[in-house]
């Protein structure tokens, strides 16, 4: 591979610009992300600590509601003696306490009171206080039994769907919401005797209101869980009340005392996890906030992108400057190389005045002196003889100059107009157009429009020949008319229709030519006639000869012209083109040509 001066300059610029700038962006991004990580951990930790404190105060307030009955002596007497000792009065006391407690908090959904003396139970659901009911198997409840065995006064049941205690509350299915239950034991203080139980079910609205301020919805995740992994609150509402079995929670539980955060990556989450444990009555609970890297490093990425854009803009300006310098430096060398190539072809003339005053300019001056000397020597020995031979050749060419024919057609056409023979003039014009197009050897690649006009002139001649017995139709897509294609591709196919498709007794003959985009890259051209058409045996033979490498001398007449077109298509389009022949159901012959919309550059410019 040849490395020119321009390429060397550009590559050197890229190395000295991209590498330092890229390194600077990488280092900046690394330290920015590190700083953002530390700042995010600190901010989020302070935020969840404040949220934890607010939640603790709220949960303690709810838990302390069970201490209110201790301060009301008539109610405690009912708890000791039972309701039946004075049914009317005692039942009213129970209703008064349940109504008071229920109205203390708007989050309360239901309350349940069990009085061990008499095994009586009451509920207050949405301010509707039930009647008295007996609760025989009280200790079958999963929380009341354990309450009698602990030193404390309460247990918390994780979020669950609200249910009816002792089947005495009527809860419609449409109103069954998730609640957090505080189950409390009422003892005969200062004795430890169990007088009964009080359960308070609260909805999660207040907890959600506090938790929602601690994270950004749809971006970050927040969890509040007990020691068993039961989810008290989650930013994903479907997870509330379920057990968290994800591996990152196991890591939270293994974190050392004083740990604030750690980084985590798995198939579901990649980012930073900040955590904190509750204290006091909820010391085994944890509050966890998860922030994805995409959110955490958004600012760093935006800064990096801005730096990259600035770097690219600087690089473009520097690259343009370098290219300008390299072009100024190498342009004289290219001029000198071009003149050397002319000398190689026998043109001993320099087409430049000066290449500058530097070393390249000096080289140019010596080159001009050299070719002047060579030209002088050639002129002495050979130039006269070469000029004589060139003159003889020009004389021979002038004898067959096609302009003679054009002038003759012009004269005949003028005479036809004078004699009012307009059809003759039209025929001469079409014939002149056909000959001019055919004899123009300067262009081998032409627009589709030129090829179409040539075919149209040919068809007009045939139309004059057969008059009403022949019709033709051209259906050409407008976008196709602008494409380039090899010259003389269509006319030989149309000519075959008259040579081999229509017999001498032609009647109602027609030819249809269509061209349209088959897709973005290919053009389909179809030439169809209603002539005699080949038999199945002839068609198969034509196809075999068309795609074989047999000598054209051995081929049948119908296949020779098609073979020439097919071979040219393969040369121009590097086997990307195709030609197919078919017999129509209603009779006749169809030739289909499939070519790319663009001729390969090396062919187009060759």
matplotlib code that plots the C-alpha trace (Angstrom):
import matplotlib.pyplot as plt

x = [0.0, 1.4, 1.4, 1.2, 2.2, -1.5, -2.3, 0.7, -0.1, -3.8, -2.9, -0.2, -2.8, -5.3, -2.7, -1.5, -5.1, -7.4, -5.2, -4.5, -8.0, -9.5, -7.4, -8.4, -12.1, -11.7, -9.9, -12.4, -15.3, -13.8, -13.2, -16.6, -18.5, -16.5, -17.4, -21.0, -21.1, -19.8, -22.1, -25.1, -24.4, -24.0, -27.2, -29.3, -28.1, -29.0, -32.4, -33.3, -32.1, -34.5, -37.2, -36.4, -36.8, -40.1, -41.4, -40.3, -42.1, -45.3, -45.1, -44.4, -47.5, -49.6, -48.2, -48.7, -52.4, -52.7, -51.6, -54.7, -57.1, -54.7, -55.5, -59.3, -60.2, -63.9, -62.6, -59.9, -62.6, -64.5, -61.4, -60.9, -64.6, -65.9, -68.8, -71.5, -71.1, -73.1, -73.9, -75.5, -73.0, -69.9, -70.8, -71.2, -67.7, -66.3, -68.0, -66.8, -63.1, -63.3, -64.9, -62.4, -59.4, -60.8, -61.2, -57.6, -56.0, -57.6, -55.4, -57.2, -59.2, -60.3, -59.9, -60.4, -60.9, -60.8, -61.8, -60.4, -63.0, -65.9, -64.0, -65.9, -64.8, -65.7, -64.6, -64.8, -64.7, -65.1, -66.7, -69.2, -68.9, -70.0, -72.1, -70.7, -69.3, -67.6, -64.0, -63.4, -60.2, -58.4, -55.0, -55.4, -54.6, -51.0, -50.1, -52.2, -50.5, -46.9, -47.9, -48.5, -45.0, -43.0, -41.9, -43.2, -46.7, -47.0, -46.2, -46.6, -48.1, -46.6, -48.8, -51.6, -55.1, -57.5, -59.6, -62.5, -61.5, -63.7, -65.8, -67.8, -66.8, -68.6, -65.8, -66.9, -64.4, -64.2, -62.9, -60.2, -57.1, -53.6, -53.1, -50.4, -51.6, -50.5, -51.4, -51.2, -51.7, -53.5, -52.1, -53.4, -50.6, -48.6, -49.4, -48.6, -52.0, -53.4, -56.7, -57.2, -55.9, -56.3, -55.5, -55.2, -55.2, -53.9, -53.8, -50.4, -51.3, -49.3, -46.3, -46.5, -46.7, -43.5, -41.7, -42.6, -40.6, -37.4, -37.0, -37.7, -40.6, -39.9, -36.2, -35.2, -36.4, -37.2, -37.9, -38.9, -38.5, -38.4, -35.8, -37.4, -37.4, -41.2, -41.7, -43.5, -43.3, -41.9, -41.9, -43.3, -46.7, -47.0, -44.2, -45.8, -46.5, -44.3, -40.9, -37.8, -35.7, -33.3, -29.6, -29.0, -31.1, -28.9, -26.0, -27.8, -28.2, -24.5, -23.3, -21.1, -22.3, -21.9, -22.1, -24.0, -23.9, -22.5, -22.4, -24.5, -24.8, -27.0, -29.4, -32.1, -30.3, -27.0, -26.2, -25.7, -27.7, -27.9, -29.3, -30.0, -31.4, -34.3, -33.8, -35.9, -39.1, -38.3, -34.6, -34.7, -36.3, -34.3, -34.9, -33.1, -32.8, -31.5, -30.2, -29.3, -26.0, -27.9, -29.5, -26.4, -24.0, -26.4, -24.7, -21.2, -22.4, -23.8, -20.6, -18.5, -20.8, -20.3, -16.6, -16.6, -18.6, -16.2, -13.3, -14.8, -15.5, -11.8, -10.7, -12.7, -11.2, -7.7, -8.3, -9.5, -6.4, -4.1, -5.8, -5.5, -1.8, -1.3, -3.1, -1.0, 2.1, 1.2, -0.7, 2.6, 3.7, 0.5, 0.9, 4.4, 3.2, 0.4, 2.9, 5.2, 2.3, 1.7, 5.4, 5.0, 2.1, 4.2, 2.9, 6.1, 4.6, 4.3, 0.9, 2.3, 4.2, 5.7, 5.4, 6.8, 10.2, 11.0, 12.7, 9.5, 9.5, 13.1, 12.3, 9.5, 11.8, 14.4, 11.6, 10.4, 14.0, 14.3, 11.1, 12.0, 15.3, 13.6, 11.0, 13.7, 15.4, 12.2, 11.2, 14.5, 14.2, 10.6, 8.0, 7.9, 7.3, 4.6, 2.8, 2.7, 1.2, -1.4, -2.4, -2.9, -5.1, -7.3, -7.9, -9.0, -11.4, -12.9, -14.0, -16.3, -17.4, -21.1, -21.9, -22.3, -25.2, -26.8, -26.6, -28.1, -31.0, -31.5, -31.7, -34.2, -36.3, -36.4, -37.5, -40.2, -41.6, -41.6, -43.6, -45.9, -44.8, -44.9, -44.8, -41.6, -40.1, -41.0, -39.5, -36.3, -36.1, -36.6, -34.0, -31.5, -32.0, -31.4, -28.2, -26.8, -27.4, -26.0, -22.8, -22.0, -19.0, -18.1, -20.7, -21.1, -23.1, -26.2, -29.3, -32.4, -34.2, -31.7, -32.1, -35.9, -35.9, -33.8, -36.2, -39.2, -37.7, -37.3, -40.9, -42.2, -40.5, -42.1, -45.4, -45.2, -44.4, -47.2, -49.7, -52.8, -51.6, -49.1, -49.3, -46.8, -47.0, -44.4, -45.0, -41.9, -41.6, -40.5, -37.7, -36.3, -35.7, -32.8, -30.7, -27.7, -27.4, -25.2, -26.1, -28.0, -29.6, -33.3, -33.3, -31.9, -34.6, -37.3, -35.8, -35.9, -39.7, -40.0, -37.4, -38.6, -42.0, -44.1, -44.5, -45.3, -49.0, -48.9, -52.2, -53.0, -49.4, -48.3, -45.2, -45.2, -42.2, -42.3, -39.6, -40.0, -38.2, -38.5, -37.0, -34.6, -31.6, -33.0, -34.7, -37.0, -37.3, -39.9, -40.3, -43.4, -44.9, -47.9, -46.0, -45.7, -43.5, -41.2, -42.3, -41.4, -38.5, -37.2, -37.6, -35.6, -32.9, -32.7, -32.3, -29.5, -27.7, -28.2, -26.5, -23.9, -20.4, -21.1, -19.8, -22.4, -21.8, -23.6, -26.5, -30.0, -30.7, -33.1, -30.5, -27.5, -28.8, -30.0, -26.6, -24.8, -27.0, -26.6, -22.8, -22.6, -24.8, -22.5, -19.5, -21.0, -22.7, -20.3, -22.9, -25.4, -27.7, -30.0, -31.9, -34.8, -36.9, -40.5, -43.4, -46.7, -49.8, -51.7, -48.9, -45.8, -42.5, -41.3, -37.8, -37.2, -34.0, -33.1, -30.3, -29.0, -30.0, -26.3, -23.5, -20.3, -18.1, -15.1, -17.2, -19.0, -15.8, -13.6]
y = [0.0, 3.4, 6.1, 9.5, 12.8, 13.8, 10.5, 10.7, 14.3, 13.4, 10.3, 12.2, 14.8, 12.2, 10.6, 13.9, 15.2, 12.3, 10.4, 13.3, 14.6, 11.1, 10.4, 13.7, 13.0, 9.4, 10.6, 13.5, 11.1, 8.6, 11.3, 12.9, 9.6, 8.9, 12.3, 11.9, 8.5, 9.8, 12.8, 10.7, 8.2, 11.0, 12.8, 9.7, 8.4, 11.6, 11.6, 8.0, 8.7, 11.6, 9.4, 6.6, 9.0, 10.3, 6.8, 5.7, 8.6, 7.7, 4.0, 4.6, 6.9, 4.2, 1.6, 3.9, 4.0, 0.7, 2.5, 4.8, 2.3, 2.0, 5.6, 5.0, 3.2, 2.3, 0.5, -1.4, -2.5, -3.9, -5.7, -7.3, -8.2, -8.8, -7.3, -9.6, -8.2, -5.1, -5.6, -2.3, -0.1, -2.1, -2.5, 1.3, 1.7, -0.7, 1.2, 4.6, 3.4, 1.8, 4.9, 7.2, 5.2, 4.7, 8.5, 9.2, 8.3, 8.6, 5.7, 3.2, 0.7, -1.7, -2.4, -5.6, -5.9, -9.2, -9.4, -12.6, -12.6, -14.1, -14.5, -11.7, -9.8, -6.6, -5.0, -1.4, -1.4, 2.0, 3.4, 0.5, -1.2, -4.8, -6.6, -8.8, -12.1, -15.0, -15.8, -19.4, -20.3, -16.9, -18.5, -20.0, -16.5, -16.5, -13.3, -13.5, -16.7, -15.4, -12.1, -13.9, -15.3, -12.1, -9.5, -6.6, -5.5, -5.6, -7.4, -6.0, -8.1, -7.2, -5.7, -8.1, -8.0, -6.9, -9.7, -10.0, -10.9, -13.7, -13.3, -10.5, -7.6, -7.4, -6.4, -6.2, -7.6, -4.3, -2.7, -5.2, -3.1, -3.9, -3.0, -3.1, -4.6, -3.7, -6.5, -5.5, -7.5, -5.7, -6.8, -6.2, -3.7, -3.9, -7.6, -9.6, -11.2, -11.1, -9.2, -9.3, -8.1, -5.0, -5.1, -1.9, -2.2, 0.9, 1.4, 2.3, 5.8, 7.6, 5.3, 5.8, 9.6, 9.6, 7.1, 8.8, 11.8, 9.7, 8.7, 9.7, 7.7, 5.6, 6.3, 5.0, 2.2, 2.3, -0.6, -0.9, -4.5, -6.3, -8.8, -11.7, -9.8, -9.1, -5.9, -3.3, -0.7, -0.8, 1.7, -1.2, -1.6, -5.2, -6.3, -5.0, -7.8, -10.2, -11.7, -10.2, -13.1, -11.1, -11.5, -7.9, -8.0, -10.8, -8.4, -5.7, -8.0, -8.9, -5.3, -4.4, -2.0, 1.5, 0.5, 3.0, 1.7, -0.7, -1.2, -3.9, -5.4, -8.2, -8.9, -6.8, -3.9, -2.1, 0.8, 1.9, 0.6, 2.9, 1.4, 2.1, 0.1, 1.3, 1.6, 1.1, -0.9, -1.5, -2.2, -5.2, -3.2, -1.8, 1.0, 0.6, 3.0, 1.8, 4.3, 3.0, 4.0, 5.5, 8.1, 8.5, 9.2, 11.1, 14.4, 12.9, 11.5, 14.8, 16.5, 13.9, 14.2, 18.0, 17.6, 15.1, 17.4, 20.3, 17.9, 16.8, 20.4, 21.3, 18.1, 19.0, 22.5, 21.1, 18.4, 21.0, 23.1, 20.1, 19.1, 22.6, 22.6, 19.2, 20.1, 23.2, 21.1, 18.2, 20.0, 21.0, 17.4, 16.1, 18.6, 17.4, 13.7, 14.5, 16.1, 13.1, 10.9, 13.0, 12.6, 8.9, 9.1, 11.2, 14.7, 16.7, 19.9, 21.2, 22.8, 24.9, 28.1, 27.8, 25.4, 28.0, 29.1, 26.2, 22.8, 21.6, 24.7, 24.1, 20.5, 21.8, 24.2, 21.4, 19.2, 21.8, 22.2, 18.4, 17.9, 20.9, 19.2, 15.9, 17.5, 19.3, 16.0, 14.2, 17.0, 16.7, 13.0, 12.0, 14.8, 15.4, 11.7, 11.4, 14.5, 13.1, 9.9, 11.7, 13.8, 10.7, 9.2, 12.3, 12.2, 8.6, 9.4, 12.3, 10.0, 8.1, 11.0, 10.3, 14.0, 13.4, 11.1, 13.5, 16.3, 14.0, 13.2, 16.9, 17.6, 14.8, 15.9, 19.5, 18.3, 16.1, 19.1, 21.2, 18.4, 18.2, 14.6, 14.9, 11.2, 10.9, 13.7, 12.0, 8.8, 10.5, 12.3, 9.0, 7.3, 10.2, 10.0, 6.3, 6.6, 9.5, 7.6, 4.3, 5.9, 8.1, 6.1, 8.7, 7.6, 4.0, 4.9, 6.9, 8.1, 5.9, 8.7, 8.6, 4.9, 5.3, 8.0, 5.7, 2.8, 5.2, 6.4, 2.8, 1.9, 5.0, 3.7, 0.3, 2.0, 3.7, 0.4, -1.6, 1.3, 0.2, -3.4, -2.4, -0.5, 0.0, 1.2, 2.7, 2.6, 4.2, 5.3, 8.9, 8.2, 5.5, 8.0, 9.6, 6.5, 5.6, 2.3, 0.8, 1.9, -0.2, -2.5, -2.1, -1.7, -5.1, -6.8, -4.8, -5.5, -9.3, -8.9, -7.9, -10.4, -13.5, -12.7, -11.2, -13.0, -11.4, -11.6, -9.5, -8.4, -6.4, -6.7, -4.8, -4.3, -3.1, -1.7, -1.2, 0.1, 0.7, 0.3, -3.2, -1.9, 0.8, -0.9, -2.6, -1.6, -4.0, -3.5, -5.6, -5.9, -7.9, -8.7, -10.7, -12.4, -16.0, -16.8, -19.8, -23.3, -24.9, -26.7, -23.5, -21.5, -24.1, -24.0, -20.2, -20.2, -22.8, -20.9, -17.6, -18.7, -21.0, -20.3, -21.7, -20.0, -17.6, -19.1, -22.3, -20.5, -20.0, -16.5, -15.5, -16.1, -14.3, -10.7, -11.7, -13.3, -10.1, -8.0, -10.5, -10.6, -6.8, -6.6, -9.0, -6.9, -3.6, -4.7, -7.4, -10.1, -8.1, -7.8, -10.5, -11.3, -13.7, -14.9, -16.3, -17.2, -15.4, -17.3, -15.5, -15.9, -13.9, -13.4, -11.4, -10.4, -9.2, -7.2, -6.6, -4.1, -2.1, 1.5, 2.6, 1.3, 0.5, 3.5, 1.8, 0.9, 4.2, 6.2, 3.8]
z = [0.0, -1.0, 1.6, 0.1, 1.8, 2.3, 4.0, 6.2, 7.3, 8.0, 10.0, 12.0, 12.8, 14.0, 16.2, 17.9, 18.2, 18.9, 21.4, 23.8, 23.6, 23.9, 26.9, 28.5, 28.0, 29.4, 32.5, 33.0, 32.6, 35.1, 37.8, 37.1, 37.6, 40.7, 42.1, 41.1, 42.7, 46.0, 45.9, 45.1, 47.9, 50.4, 49.3, 49.0, 52.4, 54.1, 52.4, 53.4, 57.0, 57.2, 55.6, 58.1, 61.0, 59.7, 59.2, 62.6, 64.3, 62.3, 63.0, 66.7, 66.8, 65.4, 67.8, 70.8, 70.1, 71.9, 75.2, 75.1, 76.7, 79.7, 80.6, 80.6, 83.8, 82.9, 79.8, 81.7, 84.2, 81.3, 80.1, 83.6, 84.3, 80.9, 79.1, 80.5, 84.1, 83.0, 79.4, 78.4, 80.2, 79.4, 75.7, 75.4, 76.9, 74.3, 71.5, 72.9, 72.9, 69.5, 68.0, 69.6, 68.4, 64.9, 64.5, 65.7, 62.3, 58.8, 57.6, 59.9, 57.9, 60.7, 64.4, 66.3, 70.1, 71.9, 75.7, 77.2, 80.0, 78.3, 75.0, 73.4, 70.3, 68.5, 65.2, 63.9, 60.1, 58.4, 61.6, 61.6, 65.0, 65.0, 67.5, 70.3, 69.1, 70.8, 69.6, 71.0, 69.1, 69.5, 69.6, 66.2, 64.9, 63.8, 65.8, 69.0, 70.3, 69.9, 71.6, 74.9, 74.8, 74.2, 76.6, 74.5, 73.7, 69.9, 66.7, 63.2, 60.4, 57.0, 54.3, 53.4, 52.0, 54.7, 56.2, 58.6, 62.3, 63.6, 60.5, 62.0, 59.7, 56.3, 53.8, 50.2, 47.7, 45.9, 49.1, 50.1, 50.2, 51.4, 55.1, 57.7, 61.0, 64.5, 66.8, 70.5, 73.8, 76.6, 80.0, 83.6, 84.4, 86.6, 86.4, 83.3, 83.0, 79.5, 79.4, 75.6, 72.2, 70.1, 66.4, 64.3, 60.4, 58.6, 54.9, 53.3, 52.1, 54.8, 54.4, 50.6, 51.0, 53.1, 50.9, 47.6, 48.6, 49.0, 45.3, 41.7, 40.3, 37.1, 37.6, 41.0, 43.3, 47.0, 49.4, 53.1, 54.4, 57.6, 58.7, 56.8, 53.6, 53.6, 51.6, 53.7, 50.8, 47.3, 44.4, 42.4, 44.1, 42.9, 45.2, 48.4, 50.9, 49.1, 50.2, 48.6, 47.4, 45.2, 45.8, 46.4, 49.5, 50.9, 50.3, 52.2, 55.2, 55.0, 55.0, 58.0, 60.7, 59.4, 55.8, 53.6, 50.1, 47.6, 43.8, 42.2, 38.8, 37.5, 34.6, 36.3, 37.8, 37.4, 39.7, 43.3, 46.3, 49.4, 52.6, 56.2, 59.1, 61.4, 65.1, 68.3, 67.8, 64.1, 64.5, 62.1, 59.3, 56.4, 53.9, 50.6, 47.6, 44.2, 41.6, 38.1, 36.6, 33.6, 36.0, 38.2, 35.4, 33.2, 33.9, 33.3, 30.0, 28.9, 29.8, 27.9, 24.9, 24.9, 25.2, 22.3, 20.1, 20.9, 20.2, 16.9, 15.8, 16.7, 14.9, 11.7, 11.6, 12.2, 9.6, 7.0, 7.7, 7.3, 4.1, 2.8, 3.6, 2.2, -1.0, -1.4, -0.8, -3.1, -5.9, -7.7, -7.4, -8.9, -11.8, -12.4, -12.3, -14.8, -17.2, -16.9, -17.8, -20.9, -21.8, -21.5, -24.0, -26.4, -25.6, -25.0, -23.7, -20.1, -19.2, -16.3, -16.1, -12.7, -9.7, -7.2, -6.0, -3.7, -4.4, -6.3, -8.4, -9.3, -10.2, -12.5, -14.3, -15.0, -16.2, -18.7, -20.0, -20.3, -22.4, -24.5, -25.4, -26.0, -28.3, -30.2, -30.9, -31.9, -34.3, -36.1, -36.8, -36.8, -36.6, -40.4, -41.1, -38.4, -39.7, -43.2, -42.1, -40.0, -43.0, -45.1, -42.3, -42.0, -45.8, -45.6, -42.7, -44.5, -47.3, -45.0, -42.9, -41.8, -42.1, -45.9, -45.1, -42.7, -45.3, -47.9, -45.6, -44.9, -48.6, -49.3, -46.3, -47.5, -51.0, -49.3, -47.5, -50.7, -52.3, -49.3, -48.5, -44.8, -44.1, -46.1, -44.1, -40.9, -42.0, -43.0, -39.7, -37.8, -40.0, -39.5, -35.8, -35.7, -37.8, -35.8, -32.6, -33.9, -35.5, -32.5, -31.1, -28.4, -25.9, -24.7, -21.6, -22.2, -20.3, -20.5, -22.3, -25.2, -25.6, -25.4, -28.1, -30.4, -29.9, -30.4, -33.8, -34.9, -33.9, -35.8, -38.9, -38.4, -37.7, -41.1, -42.7, -41.3, -40.8, -38.9, -38.5, -35.8, -32.5, -29.8, -26.1, -23.9, -20.1, -18.6, -14.9, -14.7, -12.2, -14.6, -17.5, -15.7, -15.1, -17.2, -19.1, -21.8, -25.3, -27.8, -25.2, -26.2, -30.0, -30.9, -28.8, -30.5, -33.9, -33.1, -32.6, -36.3, -37.6, -35.8, -34.1, -36.9, -40.2, -43.6, -43.0, -39.9, -38.4, -35.3, -34.0, -31.0, -28.9, -25.3, -23.5, -19.7, -17.3, -13.6, -10.2, -8.9, -5.6, -4.5, -6.2, -9.3, -12.5, -14.5, -18.3, -20.2, -24.0, -24.9, -28.3, -29.6, -32.5, -33.3, -30.4, -30.0, -29.3, -26.0, -27.6, -29.3, -26.1, -24.1, -26.8, -26.7, -23.0, -23.1, -25.8, -24.0, -20.8, -22.2, -23.6, -27.0, -30.2, -31.7, -35.1, -33.8, -32.3, -33.8, -35.1, -32.3, -29.7, -31.2, -30.6, -27.1, -26.4, -27.4, -25.0, -22.2, -22.5, -22.5, -19.4, -17.6, -18.5, -17.5, -14.3, -13.1, -13.2, -11.2, -14.2, -15.6, -18.8, -19.1, -22.0, -21.8, -24.0, -23.2, -22.4, -25.1, -27.6, -28.3, -26.7, -23.6, -22.8, -19.3, -18.4, -14.7, -14.1, -11.1, -10.9, -10.8, -13.1, -11.2, -11.2, -12.6, -15.7, -16.0, -16.0, -18.0]

ax = plt.figure().add_subplot(projection="3d")
ax.plot(x, y, z, "-o")
ax.set_aspect("equal")
plt.show()
